[in-house]
Structures are given as C-alpha cells and as structure tokens.
Amino acid sequence: MAINDFEVAEMGMPCTRESNGTQILIVSAMFPLAKSKHSKEDYAIWLKNFLTPITTDIYMYTTPDLVETVKEFRGDLPITINSAYSSPFDIPPLQGRERVYARMNEIDQEKWHHSPELYAIWNAKPFLLNSAVQALKEKGKVYDYAFWNDGGSFRANHRYTHWPDPDRVQQVWEEGSKLTGTKKEDLLFFPIFETMSENVRDWQEGMGPIANPGGQVSEGSFFGGSPSTIAWFSKTFYAYHDYYISQWMFVGIDQDVFNSLFLLFPERIFTIWVKDQKAPKSPVHHGMAPSKVIPGLHLGYYSGECGDPWFYYQFWLSDRRTRDEMRMIWIEEAQWKRLRWWTERRLCQMTKPRSMMDILKSSFGADWNPPQRNVDIPRLFQ
C-alpha cells in the first residue's frame, strides 16, 4: 500500500501548485515562572525546537532576561521580540488582577503546579495575539492569518519548517467556510482533544467556564484566524473573562473559558479532532477490533502513528512532503517497527475538519441550539 492511501481524508479543495502569497504570522511567548508544569530545561529544549527550524515570521513576547536566548535560538530567521512585559500581570487586560488570581489559586484542585502567574500567561494569549498583529500593522506589515502557538509545543523531533504551510492554510479555510457557511475572514480555527460531555447540553452563559467532565475539549496551545477574527476573539474572550470574575467564578484555566465560547459562538469556529469517528479511514483500518496490544485501538479510534495526538494539528497544517517525512519519523520511532506486517497500517492519516456546530450537535443531539448570549461585547478592545 502506498502512502497516498493514507491521505484519503484530504479535503476536496486542492492545494495550488505555486505559492498563493498567503502571509502568515506566528505569535508566542515565554515567561519564566517559579512554579510551572514542566522544568526550565524542558522549556529551553522545546523553545529551541520551535524557534530554530520554523521559518515563518514569528512575534515573540518574553522578559528582558530571555531576549538573548531567544535571539540565539532564532538566528537569522525573521522575528520580532517584545520584552515590554516583565510579568504577565503587566499585560493590559490582567493588570491589577493579582489578588483575584491569588484567591482563585486557593480553590484550584491543581494548585500544586498552578500559580496565579500561570493563569495570567494562559489568559493573556488572545490579547498578545491581537496586539502583535496590530503592532506589525502599524509598521506596514499585514498578514492574512495569524496564529497563537505555545512556545513549548514542539516537544519532539520534527521536520516542520515553512509552517503552517500557506497553501494548506488557504485550503483549510476554504473548506471551513464550506462547512460552516461562514466567510473565511470570520472563521476561528481551534483544535480539540475531546468532545463535550452530554451533561453539558443544558449549560447556559451564566453558569461560567466549562470544565468538561469527560476531559479537556479545547487545546489552547494553538488557535488563530484572520486579523479581524483575532480582534473579535480577543474582545469576546475578555468580555466573558471579566464577567465571570465579576460573578466570583474561577477563570484560571483558559481552556475552560474557550470551551464556553465554543457553545456560545459555534458558528464562527471550525476544528479538527484526532479521535474523530466520522473521519474517513484507510481501508486497512476497517473491521479491526479494539486491542490492548496495539496503541490507539483501545481508545476507540485509530489514525495511525501520529506522534503525540495533542499536537496532531502540526502535522495536519503542514505541506504534503513534510507530512510524508513525519510519517516516516513516527514509524521509525514506533516500538512495533520490527513487526513489518503492521507497518503500513500505522502510517498517520489525515482527518477532515469539522464545524464546531456539527461537533456539538453530535454530542448533544441534532435539536441542540446555542444558549442565549447576554454579555455585552464592546466594539473596540480597551
């Protein structure tokens, strides 16, 4: 079987043979914390995995003491470094929130590795993304799409360089527009890891951020869209962030706020889900029983050897040649590589994008409708 058979879920909109001129910006940040989920050594390795090989324009927020490290890792590749914020609480929408965030930390079930500063970094993402786009626009640099990418998201050996691939991004947004009926410039892309539990069906706006009982839905490590959509998302996120704080609700986990926005604005969001049962499968996968031996099959889905499923979107947004290179890396790294009869069955497959509305109706039922929205969203971000 050829590798082509593992591209069966490639969407119908063809990539152009020549560059379409789509301009892409990646925005990221790295703020050292006294308490974090990973070691400083891990973050340094992951940051280098991101900054050194990726050739796409990058806008990086960091503290003054990390500027030289960022420059060293980036080399001669294009980057704008913003070291104006020494603390995440210096970032405008989070200024003066120290005491509120400290109180939230007291009731956090994961406070042993969470801190008020970590909450602030997570919740700064929409502002930092929009602020970077606007700052570069003032300097005459305009982008078609911009994406937030966590600085520590490239954790393993990879071949990504010109990423996200501009042709692929254009292709994906064309398909997303077809799926949602929403104009490309109004679409927000947000990968998900799980779907909403059925008992979230009756959630209403005033109930607060959604900590999904079945596992985390929004990933939060990567999201983006057009400049206008990014501006909309920023002001929408902080409108709800501030509203929930005013109601003494916990907003320390950005992904829980993102989950709420999925239910409130599903028409503007499209996604990919690596565990998607609706995604077309290569013929060799059909009829295979769940297994405790073969990784992935016992989960009820199987997309092949795709590395860490949390970061599947990296593979999905890369060009075809890079996808093939990553397939070979994952095959070689797989512990089952000596079982040659199994090798072809494990090549990583493509899955199709889904509209968030479709995802939610699959979880809640076809008769589900988004809850009423009452929170006032300002026209201009202050």
C-alpha positions as a printed Julia matrix, in Angstrom:
382×3 Matrix{Float64}:
   0.0    0.0    0.0
   1.29   3.47  -0.92
   1.44   6.5    1.35
  -1.21   8.09  -0.88
  -3.75   5.74   0.67
  -3.23   7.45   3.99
  -4.28  10.82   2.54
  -7.82   9.58   1.93
  -9.26  12.22   4.26
  -7.64  15.09   2.36
 -10.45  17.6    1.83
 -11.7   18.29  -1.66
 -10.23  21.77  -2.09
  -6.92  21.21  -3.93
  -3.7   22.95  -2.94
  -2.27  25.24  -5.56
   0.96  24.18  -7.26
   2.54  27.56  -6.7
   2.6   29.71  -3.59
  -0.66  31.62  -3.17
   1.03  34.56  -1.45
  -0.79  33.98   1.84
   1.05  35.83   4.62
   1.19  34.05   7.98
   2.37  35.19  11.41
   3.03  33.02  14.46
   2.74  34.69  17.87
   4.16  33.14  21.02
   5.51  33.94  24.47
   7.9   32.64  27.09
   7.72  33.94  30.64
   9.78  32.06  33.26
   7.81  31.1   36.37
   8.8   29.9   39.82
   6.05  27.26  39.63
   5.15  25.61  36.32
   4.07  22.25  34.95
   7.48  21.49  33.4
  11.15  22.13  34.13
  13.13  25.08  32.78
  15.36  22.61  30.94
  12.37  21.11  29.14
  11.09  24.54  28.13
  14.51  25.5   26.76
  14.63  22.39  24.57
  11.08  22.89  23.33
  11.61  26.57  22.64
  14.66  25.77  20.52
  12.64  23.11  18.65
  10.21  25.89  17.76
  12.41  28.91  17.08
  15.32  27.3   15.26
  13.69  25.35  12.39
  10.41  27.24  11.77
  10.99  29.82   9.02
   7.58  31.55   9.25
   7.53  35.1   10.68
   7.4   35.0   14.49
   6.39  37.64  17.03
   7.74  36.64  20.44
   6.9   38.06  23.86
   9.4   37.4   26.62
  11.12  39.0   29.58
  14.25  41.16  29.17
  16.49  38.46  30.65
  15.44  35.92  28.0
  15.88  38.15  24.95
  19.41  36.93  24.17
  18.35  33.29  24.47
  15.51  33.88  22.02
  17.88  35.64  19.6
  20.38  32.79  19.85
  17.76  30.13  19.12
  16.25  32.12  16.24
  19.48  33.03  14.47
  18.92  34.94  11.22
  15.29  33.9   10.76
  12.58  36.61  10.92
  11.41  37.5   14.42
  10.07  40.48  16.36
  10.86  40.35  20.08
   8.71  42.27  22.55
  10.19  42.46  26.06
   7.93  45.21  27.37
   6.28  42.93  29.94
   8.44  41.71  32.83
   5.46  39.95  34.39
   2.24  38.56  32.93
   0.4   40.94  35.25
   1.95  43.83  33.32
  -0.17  42.82  30.31
  -3.09  45.3   30.0
  -6.18  43.08  30.48
  -4.54  41.41  33.51
  -3.17  44.47  35.28
  -4.43  44.66  38.85
  -5.68  41.07  38.84
  -3.03  39.68  41.22
  -5.3   39.41  44.28
  -8.22  37.95  42.33
  -5.97  35.36  40.72
  -4.38  34.53  44.09
  -7.83  33.8   45.51
  -8.59  31.56  42.55
  -5.39  29.63  43.17
  -6.55  28.84  46.71
  -9.51  26.83  45.37
  -7.7   25.25  42.41
  -7.56  21.45  42.7
  -4.27  21.55  40.8
  -2.67  24.39  42.72
   0.35  22.22  43.47
   1.6   23.02  39.95
  -0.56  26.02  39.06
   0.07  29.59  40.14
  -1.62  32.99  39.67
   1.16  33.91  37.21
   0.48  30.79  35.15
  -3.22  31.67  34.95
  -2.21  35.12  33.75
   0.02  33.75  31.0
  -2.73  31.43  29.8
  -5.33  34.2   29.83
  -3.02  36.66  28.08
  -2.95  34.69  24.83
  -5.87  36.35  22.99
  -4.59  39.84  23.84
  -0.99  39.05  22.92
  -2.03  37.57  19.58
  -4.19  40.54  18.65
  -1.67  43.07  19.97
   1.13  41.56  17.86
  -0.97  41.72  14.69
  -1.89  45.35  15.37
   1.68  46.37  16.24
   3.04  44.96  12.99
   0.18  46.5   11.0
   1.23  49.92  12.3
   4.67  49.22  10.85
   3.19  48.34   7.46
   3.33  44.56   7.82
  -0.09  43.0    7.2
  -0.86  39.28   7.48
  -3.7   37.2    6.09
  -3.69  34.81   9.05
  -2.07  34.84  12.48
  -1.85  32.04  14.99
  -1.08  31.72  18.64
   1.43  28.91  19.21
   2.61  27.92  22.68
   6.38  28.31  22.95
   6.69  24.8   24.37
   4.54  22.98  21.84
   7.27  21.45  19.66
   8.36  18.75  22.07
   9.72  16.04  19.8
  11.88  15.51  16.74
  10.19  17.05  13.69
  10.67  18.26  10.11
   8.39  21.31  10.16
   9.93  24.44   8.66
   7.62  26.55   6.46
   4.79  26.03   8.92
   1.86  26.39   8.93
   2.06  25.87   5.19
   0.35  28.86   3.46
  -1.25  26.75   0.74
  -2.54  24.32   3.32
  -3.95  27.14   5.46
  -5.77  28.61   2.48
  -7.13  25.17   1.61
  -8.29  24.55   5.16
 -10.11  27.89   5.43
 -11.85  27.31   2.1
 -13.16  24.01   3.43
 -14.03  25.53   6.8
 -16.13  28.17   5.07
 -17.99  25.49   3.14
 -18.66  23.51   6.32
 -19.89  26.42   8.43
 -21.44  28.75   5.88
 -19.3   31.49   7.46
 -16.98  33.74   5.48
 -13.31  32.79   5.68
 -12.34  36.06   7.33
 -14.85  35.38  10.14
 -13.63  31.87  10.99
 -11.6   30.89  14.05
  -9.65  27.62  13.99
  -9.35  25.76  17.29
  -8.17  22.13  17.6
  -9.96  19.97  20.17
  -8.84  16.89  22.1
 -12.18  15.63  23.45
 -15.81  16.47  22.78
 -18.31  17.93  25.22
 -19.94  15.55  27.67
 -23.67  15.11  27.21
 -24.39  16.6   30.63
 -23.07  19.96  29.39
 -26.0   20.14  26.97
 -28.08  22.44  29.17
 -25.2   24.8   30.01
 -26.12  28.48  29.98
 -23.96  31.58  29.72
 -24.3   32.47  33.41
 -23.0   29.09  34.6
 -19.39  30.07  33.98
 -16.38  28.45  32.31
 -16.83  24.8   31.35
 -14.56  22.24  33.0
 -15.74  19.37  30.81
 -16.29  16.19  32.9
 -15.1   13.95  30.07
 -11.72  15.62  29.65
 -10.36  18.83  28.19
 -12.03  19.9   24.94
 -10.16  22.98  23.73
  -6.42  22.55  23.45
  -5.38  26.19  23.8
  -1.85  25.62  22.55
  -2.72  26.72  19.01
  -5.52  28.81  17.51
  -5.98  31.62  15.03
  -7.59  33.18  12.02
  -7.73  36.42  10.08
  -6.81  39.73  11.79
 -10.47  40.7   12.08
 -11.38  37.38  13.66
  -8.45  37.62  16.07
  -9.63  41.08  17.16
 -13.17  39.74  17.65
 -11.93  36.78  19.66
  -9.78  38.95  21.9
 -12.55  41.33  22.89
 -15.02  38.43  23.25
 -12.68  36.42  25.48
 -12.04  39.33  27.85
 -15.69  40.33  27.96
 -16.51  36.89  29.35
 -13.33  36.7   31.43
 -14.26  39.94  33.18
 -17.93  39.0   33.5
 -17.14  35.68  35.16
 -14.68  37.34  37.54
 -17.41  39.82  38.49
 -19.56  36.8   39.4
 -16.74  35.31  41.53
 -16.24  32.4   39.15
 -12.97  30.58  38.51
 -11.33  31.7   35.25
  -7.8   30.45  35.88
  -7.9   27.8   33.15
  -8.08  29.49  29.76
  -9.32  26.3   28.11
 -12.44  26.31  30.29
 -13.28  29.82  29.07
 -12.56  28.71  25.5
 -15.0   25.81  25.98
 -17.72  28.27  26.97
 -17.11  30.33  23.84
 -17.41  27.16  21.73
 -21.0   26.76  22.93
 -21.82  30.44  22.64
 -20.33  31.09  19.18
 -20.14  27.71  17.37
 -20.98  29.26  14.0
 -17.63  31.07  13.95
 -15.41  28.12  14.86
 -14.13  25.08  13.0
 -11.82  22.4   14.26
 -10.04  19.09  13.87
 -10.35  16.18  16.26
  -7.76  13.43  16.01
 -10.17  10.95  17.62
 -12.91  11.76  15.1
 -15.01   8.67  14.38
 -16.5   10.37  11.32
 -13.14  10.88   9.63
 -12.64   8.61   6.61
 -10.27   5.73   7.3
  -7.89   3.91   5.04
  -9.34   0.5    4.03
  -6.79  -1.41   6.12
  -8.31   0.05   9.29
 -11.89  -1.07   8.71
 -13.14  -4.04  10.64
 -10.28  -4.03  13.14
 -11.27  -4.84  16.7
 -10.12  -2.72  19.63
  -6.88  -4.01  21.07
  -4.94  -3.74  24.31
  -1.75  -4.5   22.43
  -1.76  -2.0   19.57
  -1.53   1.62  20.79
  -4.58   3.71  19.99
  -7.03   0.97  19.06
  -8.28   0.57  22.63
  -9.26   4.25  22.59
 -11.94   3.59  20.0
 -10.15   5.44  17.21
  -7.1    4.88  15.12
  -5.39   7.43  12.93
  -2.07   5.64  12.84
   1.3    6.61  14.27
   0.91  10.39  14.55
   3.16  11.21  17.46
   1.58  12.99  20.42
  -2.14  13.31  19.49
  -2.32  16.65  21.33
  -0.12  18.17  18.62
  -1.75  16.45  15.64
  -2.63  19.89  14.22
   1.08  20.47  13.5
   1.08  17.54  11.08
  -2.34  18.49   9.72
  -1.31  22.05   8.83
   1.97  21.09   7.16
   2.58  20.55   3.44
   2.32  17.11   1.85
   6.06  16.47   1.65
   6.54  17.27   5.33
   3.61  15.05   6.29
   5.29  12.15   4.5
   8.57  12.87   6.29
   6.8   12.93   9.65
   5.07   9.64   8.88
   8.44   8.02   8.38
   9.82   9.51  11.6
   6.9    8.16  13.61
   7.13   4.73  12.01
  10.83   4.51  12.83
  10.22   5.64  16.4
   7.35   3.24  17.0
   8.16   0.4   19.34
   6.41  -2.01  16.97
   8.62  -1.19  13.96
  10.05  -4.72  13.86
   6.59  -6.1   13.12
   6.79  -5.32   9.4
   3.34  -6.71   8.66
   1.9   -3.93  10.81
   3.95  -1.02   9.46
   1.61   0.1    6.67
  -1.37   0.1    8.98
   0.25   2.63  11.27
   1.04   5.43   8.83
  -0.53   8.64  10.12
  -3.73   9.57   8.31
  -5.36  12.87   7.56
  -8.66  13.69   9.2
 -11.2   16.17   7.91
 -12.13  19.48   9.53
 -15.45  19.75  11.34
 -17.62  22.71  12.16
 -17.97  23.31  15.89
 -21.73  23.28  15.46
 -21.53  19.78  13.99
 -19.27  18.6   16.8
 -21.63  19.94  19.45
 -24.77  18.54  17.84
 -23.04  15.16  17.67
 -22.57  15.37  21.46
 -25.87  16.96  22.46
 -28.3   15.86  19.76
 -29.46  17.36  16.48
 -32.06  19.52  18.25
 -29.46  21.37  20.37
 -29.12  25.11  19.85
 -26.56  27.56  21.27
 -27.53  29.23  24.57
 -28.7   32.82  24.63
 -25.94  35.44  24.78
 -26.41  38.38  27.13
 -22.89  39.58  27.97
 -22.1   42.87  26.28
 -19.1   42.65  23.97
 -17.54  46.07  23.26
 -16.96  47.05  19.67
 -13.4   48.13  20.37
 -10.98  46.45  22.73
  -9.94  48.79  25.52
